[in-house]
Amino acid sequence: MLIAALVLAGCASSKPPSWQKPDVSANDTYTQLSECRFQVGLSKVPKSEQELMEAHCMRGKGFRLLASDN
């Protein structure tokens, strides 16, 4: 269901969704996403599950995946 929502959101916007959190800069967001990707890489989960694990990590840090236009 999450994937379907992301696909529909992608169709409505020309820019892909991005991780956002109030009062957090793009650089800090990138740093947090990189940390999540690193942690997921250390856990050696299958490639098919990595994106979902990264999303759980980012949501755990208070970020939301939103359309870039917002």
mmCIF file of the N, C-alpha and C atoms, coordinates in Angstrom:
data_MODEL
# 
_entry.id   MODEL 
# 
loop_
_atom_site.group_PDB 
_atom_site.id 
_atom_site.type_symbol 
_atom_site.label_atom_id 
_atom_site.label_alt_id 
_atom_site.label_comp_id 
_atom_site.label_asym_id 
_atom_site.label_entity_id 
_atom_site.label_seq_id 
_atom_site.pdbx_PDB_ins_code 
_atom_site.Cartn_x 
_atom_site.Cartn_y 
_atom_site.Cartn_z 
_atom_site.occupancy 
_atom_site.B_iso_or_equiv 
_atom_site.pdbx_formal_charge 
_atom_site.auth_seq_id 
_atom_site.auth_comp_id 
_atom_site.auth_asym_id 
_atom_site.auth_atom_id 
_atom_site.pdbx_PDB_model_num 
ATOM 1   N N  . MET A 1 1  ? 0.823  -1.182 0.000   1.00 0.00 ? 1  MET A N  1 
ATOM 2   C CA . MET A 1 1  ? 0.000  0.000  0.000   1.00 0.00 ? 1  MET A CA 1 
ATOM 3   C C  . MET A 1 1  ? 0.874  1.254  0.000   1.00 0.00 ? 1  MET A C  1 
ATOM 4   N N  . LEU A 1 2  ? 1.977  1.219  0.757   1.00 0.00 ? 2  LEU A N  1 
ATOM 5   C CA . LEU A 1 2  ? 2.894  2.348  0.794   1.00 0.00 ? 2  LEU A CA 1 
ATOM 6   C C  . LEU A 1 2  ? 3.475  2.605  -0.584  1.00 0.00 ? 2  LEU A C  1 
ATOM 7   N N  . ILE A 1 3  ? 3.836  1.542  -1.261  1.00 0.00 ? 3  ILE A N  1 
ATOM 8   C CA . ILE A 1 3  ? 4.420  1.684  -2.598  1.00 0.00 ? 3  ILE A CA 1 
ATOM 9   C C  . ILE A 1 3  ? 3.406  2.291  -3.548  1.00 0.00 ? 3  ILE A C  1 
ATOM 10  N N  . ALA A 1 4  ? 2.153  1.848  -3.476  1.00 0.00 ? 4  ALA A N  1 
ATOM 11  C CA . ALA A 1 4  ? 1.107  2.403  -4.339  1.00 0.00 ? 4  ALA A CA 1 
ATOM 12  C C  . ALA A 1 4  ? 0.927  3.894  -4.087  1.00 0.00 ? 4  ALA A C  1 
ATOM 13  N N  . ALA A 1 5  ? 0.967  4.298  -2.829  1.00 0.00 ? 5  ALA A N  1 
ATOM 14  C CA . ALA A 1 5  ? 0.827  5.717  -2.494  1.00 0.00 ? 5  ALA A CA 1 
ATOM 15  C C  . ALA A 1 5  ? 1.993  6.525  -3.048  1.00 0.00 ? 5  ALA A C  1 
ATOM 16  N N  . LEU A 1 6  ? 3.196  5.965  -2.962  1.00 0.00 ? 6  LEU A N  1 
ATOM 17  C CA . LEU A 1 6  ? 4.364  6.663  -3.486  1.00 0.00 ? 6  LEU A CA 1 
ATOM 18  C C  . LEU A 1 6  ? 4.300  6.787  -5.002  1.00 0.00 ? 6  LEU A C  1 
ATOM 19  N N  . VAL A 1 7  ? 3.834  5.731  -5.673  1.00 0.00 ? 7  VAL A N  1 
ATOM 20  C CA . VAL A 1 7  ? 3.712  5.769  -7.127  1.00 0.00 ? 7  VAL A CA 1 
ATOM 21  C C  . VAL A 1 7  ? 2.704  6.826  -7.539  1.00 0.00 ? 7  VAL A C  1 
ATOM 22  N N  . LEU A 1 8  ? 1.561  6.855  -6.864  1.00 0.00 ? 8  LEU A N  1 
ATOM 23  C CA . LEU A 1 8  ? 0.553  7.861  -7.185  1.00 0.00 ? 8  LEU A CA 1 
ATOM 24  C C  . LEU A 1 8  ? 1.056  9.265  -6.900  1.00 0.00 ? 8  LEU A C  1 
ATOM 25  N N  . ALA A 1 9  ? 1.768  9.439  -5.815  1.00 0.00 ? 9  ALA A N  1 
ATOM 26  C CA . ALA A 1 9  ? 2.328  10.754 -5.492  1.00 0.00 ? 9  ALA A CA 1 
ATOM 27  C C  . ALA A 1 9  ? 3.348  11.160 -6.545  1.00 0.00 ? 9  ALA A C  1 
ATOM 28  N N  . GLY A 1 10 ? 4.110  10.193 -7.040  1.00 0.00 ? 10 GLY A N  1 
ATOM 29  C CA . GLY A 1 10 ? 5.101  10.473 -8.071  1.00 0.00 ? 10 GLY A CA 1 
ATOM 30  C C  . GLY A 1 10 ? 4.467  10.904 -9.373  1.00 0.00 ? 10 GLY A C  1 
ATOM 31  N N  . CYS A 1 11 ? 3.313  10.366 -9.686  1.00 0.00 ? 11 CYS A N  1 
ATOM 32  C CA . CYS A 1 11 ? 2.612  10.740 -10.904 1.00 0.00 ? 11 CYS A CA 1 
ATOM 33  C C  . CYS A 1 11 ? 2.062  12.159 -10.818 1.00 0.00 ? 11 CYS A C  1 
ATOM 34  N N  . ALA A 1 12 ? 1.723  12.599 -9.642  1.00 0.00 ? 12 ALA A N  1 
ATOM 35  C CA . ALA A 1 12 ? 1.130  13.915 -9.454  1.00 0.00 ? 12 ALA A CA 1 
ATOM 36  C C  . ALA A 1 12 ? 2.175  15.023 -9.423  1.00 0.00 ? 12 ALA A C  1 
ATOM 37  N N  . SER A 1 13 ? 3.413  14.688 -9.237  1.00 0.00 ? 13 SER A N  1 
ATOM 38  C CA . SER A 1 13 ? 4.469  15.676 -9.099  1.00 0.00 ? 13 SER A CA 1 
ATOM 39  C C  . SER A 1 13 ? 5.597  15.383 -10.074 1.00 0.00 ? 13 SER A C  1 
ATOM 40  N N  . SER A 1 14 ? 6.206  16.429 -10.614 1.00 0.00 ? 14 SER A N  1 
ATOM 41  C CA . SER A 1 14 ? 7.316  16.228 -11.539 1.00 0.00 ? 14 SER A CA 1 
ATOM 42  C C  . SER A 1 14 ? 8.607  15.889 -10.792 1.00 0.00 ? 14 SER A C  1 
ATOM 43  N N  . LYS A 1 15 ? 8.706  16.271 -9.537  1.00 0.00 ? 15 LYS A N  1 
ATOM 44  C CA . LYS A 1 15 ? 9.882  15.971 -8.724  1.00 0.00 ? 15 LYS A CA 1 
ATOM 45  C C  . LYS A 1 15 ? 9.594  14.763 -7.851  1.00 0.00 ? 15 LYS A C  1 
ATOM 46  N N  . PRO A 1 16 ? 10.609 13.930 -7.633  1.00 0.00 ? 16 PRO A N  1 
ATOM 47  C CA . PRO A 1 16 ? 10.382 12.772 -6.755  1.00 0.00 ? 16 PRO A CA 1 
ATOM 48  C C  . PRO A 1 16 ? 10.194 13.238 -5.309  1.00 0.00 ? 16 PRO A C  1 
ATOM 49  N N  . PRO A 1 17 ? 9.503  12.428 -4.502  1.00 0.00 ? 17 PRO A N  1 
ATOM 50  C CA . PRO A 1 17 ? 9.343  12.804 -3.092  1.00 0.00 ? 17 PRO A CA 1 
ATOM 51  C C  . PRO A 1 17 ? 10.697 12.832 -2.388  1.00 0.00 ? 17 PRO A C  1 
ATOM 52  N N  . SER A 1 18 ? 10.764 13.593 -1.325  1.00 0.00 ? 18 SER A N  1 
ATOM 53  C CA . SER A 1 18 ? 12.019 13.682 -0.574  1.00 0.00 ? 18 SER A CA 1 
ATOM 54  C C  . SER A 1 18 ? 11.712 13.630 0.922   1.00 0.00 ? 18 SER A C  1 
ATOM 55  N N  . TRP A 1 19 ? 12.726 13.244 1.680   1.00 0.00 ? 19 TRP A N  1 
ATOM 56  C CA . TRP A 1 19 ? 12.583 13.183 3.136   1.00 0.00 ? 19 TRP A CA 1 
ATOM 57  C C  . TRP A 1 19 ? 12.613 14.595 3.683   1.00 0.00 ? 19 TRP A C  1 
ATOM 58  N N  . GLN A 1 20 ? 11.654 14.921 4.530   1.00 0.00 ? 20 GLN A N  1 
ATOM 59  C CA . GLN A 1 20 ? 11.562 16.259 5.093   1.00 0.00 ? 20 GLN A CA 1 
ATOM 60  C C  . GLN A 1 20 ? 11.199 16.184 6.571   1.00 0.00 ? 20 GLN A C  1 
ATOM 61  N N  . LYS A 1 21 ? 11.709 17.159 7.294   1.00 0.00 ? 21 LYS A N  1 
ATOM 62  C CA . LYS A 1 21 ? 11.410 17.313 8.722   1.00 0.00 ? 21 LYS A CA 1 
ATOM 63  C C  . LYS A 1 21 ? 11.478 18.804 9.012   1.00 0.00 ? 21 LYS A C  1 
ATOM 64  N N  . PRO A 1 22 ? 10.511 19.328 9.754   1.00 0.00 ? 22 PRO A N  1 
ATOM 65  C CA . PRO A 1 22 ? 10.522 20.768 10.047  1.00 0.00 ? 22 PRO A CA 1 
ATOM 66  C C  . PRO A 1 22 ? 11.847 21.216 10.666  1.00 0.00 ? 22 PRO A C  1 
ATOM 67  N N  . ASP A 1 23 ? 12.321 22.349 10.201  1.00 0.00 ? 23 ASP A N  1 
ATOM 68  C CA . ASP A 1 23 ? 13.528 22.994 10.726  1.00 0.00 ? 23 ASP A CA 1 
ATOM 69  C C  . ASP A 1 23 ? 14.799 22.166 10.548  1.00 0.00 ? 23 ASP A C  1 
ATOM 70  N N  . VAL A 1 24 ? 14.825 21.276 9.563   1.00 0.00 ? 24 VAL A N  1 
ATOM 71  C CA . VAL A 1 24 ? 16.021 20.494 9.267   1.00 0.00 ? 24 VAL A CA 1 
ATOM 72  C C  . VAL A 1 24 ? 16.454 20.822 7.844   1.00 0.00 ? 24 VAL A C  1 
ATOM 73  N N  . SER A 1 25 ? 17.711 21.205 7.685   1.00 0.00 ? 25 SER A N  1 
ATOM 74  C CA . SER A 1 25 ? 18.221 21.603 6.372   1.00 0.00 ? 25 SER A CA 1 
ATOM 75  C C  . SER A 1 25 ? 18.373 20.396 5.450   1.00 0.00 ? 25 SER A C  1 
ATOM 76  N N  . ALA A 1 26 ? 18.515 20.678 4.173   1.00 0.00 ? 26 ALA A N  1 
ATOM 77  C CA . ALA A 1 26 ? 18.732 19.616 3.185   1.00 0.00 ? 26 ALA A CA 1 
ATOM 78  C C  . ALA A 1 26 ? 20.030 18.868 3.480   1.00 0.00 ? 26 ALA A C  1 
ATOM 79  N N  . ASN A 1 27 ? 21.062 19.580 3.916   1.00 0.00 ? 27 ASN A N  1 
ATOM 80  C CA . ASN A 1 27 ? 22.332 18.931 4.244   1.00 0.00 ? 27 ASN A CA 1 
ATOM 81  C C  . ASN A 1 27 ? 22.195 17.993 5.438   1.00 0.00 ? 27 ASN A C  1 
ATOM 82  N N  . ASP A 1 28 ? 21.483 18.428 6.464   1.00 0.00 ? 28 ASP A N  1 
ATOM 83  C CA . ASP A 1 28 ? 21.276 17.563 7.628   1.00 0.00 ? 28 ASP A CA 1 
ATOM 84  C C  . ASP A 1 28 ? 20.406 16.360 7.282   1.00 0.00 ? 28 ASP A C  1 
ATOM 85  N N  . THR A 1 29 ? 19.430 16.567 6.412   1.00 0.00 ? 29 THR A N  1 
ATOM 86  C CA . THR A 1 29 ? 18.591 15.457 5.958   1.00 0.00 ? 29 THR A CA 1 
ATOM 87  C C  . THR A 1 29 ? 19.435 14.435 5.212   1.00 0.00 ? 29 THR A C  1 
ATOM 88  N N  . TYR A 1 30 ? 20.317 14.914 4.335   1.00 0.00 ? 30 TYR A N  1 
ATOM 89  C CA . TYR A 1 30 ? 21.202 14.022 3.586   1.00 0.00 ? 30 TYR A CA 1 
ATOM 90  C C  . TYR A 1 30 ? 22.105 13.223 4.538   1.00 0.00 ? 30 TYR A C  1 
ATOM 91  N N  . THR A 1 31 ? 22.601 13.887 5.566   1.00 0.00 ? 31 THR A N  1 
ATOM 92  C CA . THR A 1 31 ? 23.447 13.214 6.549   1.00 0.00 ? 31 THR A CA 1 
ATOM 93  C C  . THR A 1 31 ? 22.678 12.111 7.265   1.00 0.00 ? 31 THR A C  1 
ATOM 94  N N  . GLN A 1 32 ? 21.456 12.395 7.660   1.00 0.00 ? 32 GLN A N  1 
ATOM 95  C CA . GLN A 1 32 ? 20.635 11.400 8.350   1.00 0.00 ? 32 GLN A CA 1 
ATOM 96  C C  . GLN A 1 32 ? 20.299 10.226 7.430   1.00 0.00 ? 32 GLN A C  1 
ATOM 97  N N  . LEU A 1 33 ? 19.975 10.517 6.163   1.00 0.00 ? 33 LEU A N  1 
ATOM 98  C CA . LEU A 1 33 ? 19.684 9.455  5.205   1.00 0.00 ? 33 LEU A CA 1 
ATOM 99  C C  . LEU A 1 33 ? 20.918 8.600  4.950   1.00 0.00 ? 33 LEU A C  1 
ATOM 100 N N  . SER A 1 34 ? 22.073 9.236  4.867   1.00 0.00 ? 34 SER A N  1 
ATOM 101 C CA . SER A 1 34 ? 23.320 8.492  4.671   1.00 0.00 ? 34 SER A CA 1 
ATOM 102 C C  . SER A 1 34 ? 23.593 7.576  5.858   1.00 0.00 ? 34 SER A C  1 
ATOM 103 N N  . GLU A 1 35 ? 23.318 8.058  7.062   1.00 0.00 ? 35 GLU A N  1 
ATOM 104 C CA . GLU A 1 35 ? 23.509 7.232  8.253   1.00 0.00 ? 35 GLU A CA 1 
ATOM 105 C C  . GLU A 1 35 ? 22.576 6.017  8.221   1.00 0.00 ? 35 GLU A C  1 
ATOM 106 N N  . CYS A 1 36 ? 21.320 6.234  7.841   1.00 0.00 ? 36 CYS A N  1 
ATOM 107 C CA . CYS A 1 36 ? 20.376 5.122  7.738   1.00 0.00 ? 36 CYS A CA 1 
ATOM 108 C C  . CYS A 1 36 ? 20.845 4.109  6.697   1.00 0.00 ? 36 CYS A C  1 
ATOM 109 N N  . ARG A 1 37 ? 21.290 4.593  5.551   1.00 0.00 ? 37 ARG A N  1 
ATOM 110 C CA . ARG A 1 37 ? 21.772 3.690  4.499   1.00 0.00 ? 37 ARG A CA 1 
ATOM 111 C C  . ARG A 1 37 ? 22.986 2.896  4.971   1.00 0.00 ? 37 ARG A C  1 
ATOM 112 N N  . PHE A 1 38 ? 23.866 3.538  5.712   1.00 0.00 ? 38 PHE A N  1 
ATOM 113 C CA . PHE A 1 38 ? 25.040 2.854  6.248   1.00 0.00 ? 38 PHE A CA 1 
ATOM 114 C C  . PHE A 1 38 ? 24.619 1.749  7.220   1.00 0.00 ? 38 PHE A C  1 
ATOM 115 N N  . GLN A 1 39 ? 23.712 2.076  8.128   1.00 0.00 ? 39 GLN A N  1 
ATOM 116 C CA . GLN A 1 39 ? 23.245 1.095  9.109   1.00 0.00 ? 39 GLN A CA 1 
ATOM 117 C C  . GLN A 1 39 ? 22.551 -0.086 8.430   1.00 0.00 ? 39 GLN A C  1 
ATOM 118 N N  . VAL A 1 40 ? 21.743 0.194  7.416   1.00 0.00 ? 40 VAL A N  1 
ATOM 119 C CA . VAL A 1 40 ? 21.072 -0.880 6.683   1.00 0.00 ? 40 VAL A CA 1 
ATOM 120 C C  . VAL A 1 40 ? 22.114 -1.739 5.971   1.00 0.00 ? 40 VAL A C  1 
ATOM 121 N N  . GLY A 1 41 ? 23.143 -1.109 5.423   1.00 0.00 ? 41 GLY A N  1 
ATOM 122 C CA . GLY A 1 41 ? 24.208 -1.862 4.757   1.00 0.00 ? 41 GLY A CA 1 
ATOM 123 C C  . GLY A 1 41 ? 24.944 -2.778 5.716   1.00 0.00 ? 41 GLY A C  1 
ATOM 124 N N  . LEU A 1 42 ? 25.137 -2.326 6.947   1.00 0.00 ? 42 LEU A N  1 
ATOM 125 C CA . LEU A 1 42 ? 25.808 -3.155 7.954   1.00 0.00 ? 42 LEU A CA 1 
ATOM 126 C C  . LEU A 1 42 ? 24.972 -4.368 8.344   1.00 0.00 ? 42 LEU A C  1 
ATOM 127 N N  . SER A 1 43 ? 23.666 -4.222 8.272   1.00 0.00 ? 43 SER A N  1 
ATOM 128 C CA . SER A 1 43 ? 22.786 -5.313 8.704   1.00 0.00 ? 43 SER A CA 1 
ATOM 129 C C  . SER A 1 43 ? 22.675 -6.427 7.665   1.00 0.00 ? 43 SER A C  1 
ATOM 130 N N  . LYS A 1 44 ? 23.194 -6.180 6.481   1.00 0.00 ? 44 LYS A N  1 
ATOM 131 C CA . LYS A 1 44 ? 23.225 -7.179 5.422   1.00 0.00 ? 44 LYS A CA 1 
ATOM 132 C C  . LYS A 1 44 ? 21.853 -7.768 5.105   1.00 0.00 ? 44 LYS A C  1 
ATOM 133 N N  . VAL A 1 45 ? 20.833 -6.896 5.058   1.00 0.00 ? 45 VAL A N  1 
ATOM 134 C CA . VAL A 1 45 ? 19.507 -7.349 4.643   1.00 0.00 ? 45 VAL A CA 1 
ATOM 135 C C  . VAL A 1 45 ? 19.496 -7.488 3.122   1.00 0.00 ? 45 VAL A C  1 
ATOM 136 N N  . PRO A 1 46 ? 18.619 -8.326 2.593   1.00 0.00 ? 46 PRO A N  1 
ATOM 137 C CA . PRO A 1 46 ? 18.540 -8.475 1.136   1.00 0.00 ? 46 PRO A CA 1 
ATOM 138 C C  . PRO A 1 46 ? 18.235 -7.140 0.450   1.00 0.00 ? 46 PRO A C  1 
ATOM 139 N N  . LYS A 1 47 ? 18.744 -6.974 -0.762  1.00 0.00 ? 47 LYS A N  1 
ATOM 140 C CA . LYS A 1 47 ? 18.523 -5.731 -1.519  1.00 0.00 ? 47 LYS A CA 1 
ATOM 141 C C  . LYS A 1 47 ? 17.047 -5.388 -1.604  1.00 0.00 ? 47 LYS A C  1 
ATOM 142 N N  . SER A 1 48 ? 16.205 -6.401 -1.737  1.00 0.00 ? 48 SER A N  1 
ATOM 143 C CA . SER A 1 48 ? 14.765 -6.176 -1.875  1.00 0.00 ? 48 SER A CA 1 
ATOM 144 C C  . SER A 1 48 ? 14.148 -5.527 -0.635  1.00 0.00 ? 48 SER A C  1 
ATOM 145 N N  . GLU A 1 49 ? 14.816 -5.595 0.496   1.00 0.00 ? 49 GLU A N  1 
ATOM 146 C CA . GLU A 1 49 ? 14.291 -5.039 1.749   1.00 0.00 ? 49 GLU A CA 1 
ATOM 147 C C  . GLU A 1 49 ? 14.996 -3.759 2.186   1.00 0.00 ? 49 GLU A C  1 
ATOM 148 N N  . GLN A 1 50 ? 16.067 -3.380 1.518   1.00 0.00 ? 50 GLN A N  1 
ATOM 149 C CA . GLN A 1 50 ? 16.867 -2.241 1.971   1.00 0.00 ? 50 GLN A CA 1 
ATOM 150 C C  . GLN A 1 50 ? 16.101 -0.927 1.942   1.00 0.00 ? 50 GLN A C  1 
ATOM 151 N N  . GLU A 1 51 ? 15.351 -0.676 0.883   1.00 0.00 ? 51 GLU A N  1 
ATOM 152 C CA . GLU A 1 51 ? 14.625 0.592  0.791   1.00 0.00 ? 51 GLU A CA 1 
ATOM 153 C C  . GLU A 1 51 ? 13.594 0.718  1.915   1.00 0.00 ? 51 GLU A C  1 
ATOM 154 N N  . LEU A 1 52 ? 12.907 -0.373 2.212   1.00 0.00 ? 52 LEU A N  1 
ATOM 155 C CA . LEU A 1 52 ? 11.930 -0.359 3.287   1.00 0.00 ? 52 LEU A CA 1 
ATOM 156 C C  . LEU A 1 52 ? 12.608 -0.123 4.636   1.00 0.00 ? 52 LEU A C  1 
ATOM 157 N N  . MET A 1 53 ? 13.755 -0.750 4.855   1.00 0.00 ? 53 MET A N  1 
ATOM 158 C CA . MET A 1 53 ? 14.489 -0.554 6.112   1.00 0.00 ? 53 MET A CA 1 
ATOM 159 C C  . MET A 1 53 ? 14.977 0.891  6.243   1.00 0.00 ? 53 MET A C  1 
ATOM 160 N N  . GLU A 1 54 ? 15.449 1.477  5.136   1.00 0.00 ? 54 GLU A N  1 
ATOM 161 C CA . GLU A 1 54 ? 15.870 2.883  5.157   1.00 0.00 ? 54 GLU A CA 1 
ATOM 162 C C  . GLU A 1 54 ? 14.695 3.786  5.515   1.00 0.00 ? 54 GLU A C  1 
ATOM 163 N N  . ALA A 1 55 ? 13.522 3.481  4.950   1.00 0.00 ? 55 ALA A N  1 
ATOM 164 C CA . ALA A 1 55 ? 12.331 4.282  5.236   1.00 0.00 ? 55 ALA A CA 1 
ATOM 165 C C  . ALA A 1 55 ? 11.955 4.178  6.715   1.00 0.00 ? 55 ALA A C  1 
ATOM 166 N N  . HIS A 1 56 ? 12.016 2.985  7.269   1.00 0.00 ? 56 HIS A N  1 
ATOM 167 C CA . HIS A 1 56 ? 11.724 2.820  8.704   1.00 0.00 ? 56 HIS A CA 1 
ATOM 168 C C  . HIS A 1 56 ? 12.716 3.620  9.542   1.00 0.00 ? 56 HIS A C  1 
ATOM 169 N N  . CYS A 1 57 ? 13.975 3.604  9.168   1.00 0.00 ? 57 CYS A N  1 
ATOM 170 C CA . CYS A 1 57 ? 15.008 4.341  9.887   1.00 0.00 ? 57 CYS A CA 1 
ATOM 171 C C  . CYS A 1 57 ? 14.710 5.844  9.866   1.00 0.00 ? 57 CYS A C  1 
ATOM 172 N N  . MET A 1 58 ? 14.404 6.368  8.667   1.00 0.00 ? 58 MET A N  1 
ATOM 173 C CA . MET A 1 58 ? 14.143 7.805  8.542   1.00 0.00 ? 58 MET A CA 1 
ATOM 174 C C  . MET A 1 58 ? 12.886 8.207  9.315   1.00 0.00 ? 58 MET A C  1 
ATOM 175 N N  . ARG A 1 59 ? 11.834 7.397  9.230   1.00 0.00 ? 59 ARG A N  1 
ATOM 176 C CA . ARG A 1 59 ? 10.619 7.715  9.988   1.00 0.00 ? 59 ARG A CA 1 
ATOM 177 C C  . ARG A 1 59 ? 10.899 7.668  11.487  1.00 0.00 ? 59 ARG A C  1 
ATOM 178 N N  . GLY A 1 60 ? 11.758 6.766  11.900  1.00 0.00 ? 60 GLY A N  1 
ATOM 179 C CA . GLY A 1 60 ? 12.136 6.688  13.307  1.00 0.00 ? 60 GLY A CA 1 
ATOM 180 C C  . GLY A 1 60 ? 12.860 7.937  13.785  1.00 0.00 ? 60 GLY A C  1 
ATOM 181 N N  . LYS A 1 61 ? 13.495 8.640  12.864  1.00 0.00 ? 61 LYS A N  1 
ATOM 182 C CA . LYS A 1 61 ? 14.196 9.883  13.199  1.00 0.00 ? 61 LYS A CA 1 
ATOM 183 C C  . LYS A 1 61 ? 13.278 11.094 13.072  1.00 0.00 ? 61 LYS A C  1 
ATOM 184 N N  . GLY A 1 62 ? 11.998 10.856 12.729  1.00 0.00 ? 62 GLY A N  1 
ATOM 185 C CA . GLY A 1 62 ? 11.029 11.947 12.651  1.00 0.00 ? 62 GLY A CA 1 
ATOM 186 C C  . GLY A 1 62 ? 10.843 12.540 11.277  1.00 0.00 ? 62 GLY A C  1 
ATOM 187 N N  . PHE A 1 63 ? 11.426 11.950 10.247  1.00 0.00 ? 63 PHE A N  1 
ATOM 188 C CA . PHE A 1 63 ? 11.281 12.455 8.884   1.00 0.00 ? 63 PHE A CA 1 
ATOM 189 C C  . PHE A 1 63 ? 10.042 11.862 8.227   1.00 0.00 ? 63 PHE A C  1 
ATOM 190 N N  . ARG A 1 64 ? 9.518  12.568 7.233   1.00 0.00 ? 64 ARG A N  1 
ATOM 191 C CA . ARG A 1 64 ? 8.391  12.095 6.439   1.00 0.00 ? 64 ARG A CA 1 
ATOM 192 C C  . ARG A 1 64 ? 8.748  12.233 4.966   1.00 0.00 ? 64 ARG A C  1 
ATOM 193 N N  . LEU A 1 65 ? 8.328  11.267 4.182   1.00 0.00 ? 65 LEU A N  1 
ATOM 194 C CA . LEU A 1 65 ? 8.557  11.305 2.741   1.00 0.00 ? 65 LEU A CA 1 
ATOM 195 C C  . LEU A 1 65 ? 7.424  12.087 2.103   1.00 0.00 ? 65 LEU A C  1 
ATOM 196 N N  . LEU A 1 66 ? 7.738  13.283 1.606   1.00 0.00 ? 66 LEU A N  1 
ATOM 197 C CA . LEU A 1 66 ? 6.738  14.190 1.066   1.00 0.00 ? 66 LEU A CA 1 
ATOM 198 C C  . LEU A 1 66 ? 7.107  14.625 -0.340  1.00 0.00 ? 66 LEU A C  1 
ATOM 199 N N  . ALA A 1 67 ? 6.100  15.052 -1.090  1.00 0.00 ? 67 ALA A N  1 
ATOM 200 C CA . ALA A 1 67 ? 6.335  15.606 -2.421  1.00 0.00 ? 67 ALA A CA 1 
ATOM 201 C C  . ALA A 1 67 ? 7.234  16.822 -2.285  1.00 0.00 ? 67 ALA A C  1 
ATOM 202 N N  . SER A 1 68 ? 8.167  16.978 -3.191  1.00 0.00 ? 68 SER A N  1 
ATOM 203 C CA . SER A 1 68 ? 9.136  18.071 -3.125  1.00 0.00 ? 68 SER A CA 1 
ATOM 204 C C  . SER A 1 68 ? 8.503  19.435 -3.264  1.00 0.00 ? 68 SER A C  1 
ATOM 205 N N  . ASP A 1 69 ? 7.298  19.493 -3.832  1.00 0.00 ? 69 ASP A N  1 
ATOM 206 C CA . ASP A 1 69 ? 6.626  20.767 -4.047  1.00 0.00 ? 69 ASP A CA 1 
ATOM 207 C C  . ASP A 1 69 ? 6.142  21.381 -2.739  1.00 0.00 ? 69 ASP A C  1 
ATOM 208 N N  . ASN A 1 70 ? 6.044  20.584 -1.655  1.00 0.00 ? 70 ASN A N  1 
ATOM 209 C CA . ASN A 1 70 ? 5.535  21.106 -0.372  1.00 0.00 ? 70 ASN A CA 1 
ATOM 210 C C  . ASN A 1 70 ? 6.573  21.872 0.375   1.00 0.00 ? 70 ASN A C  1 
# 
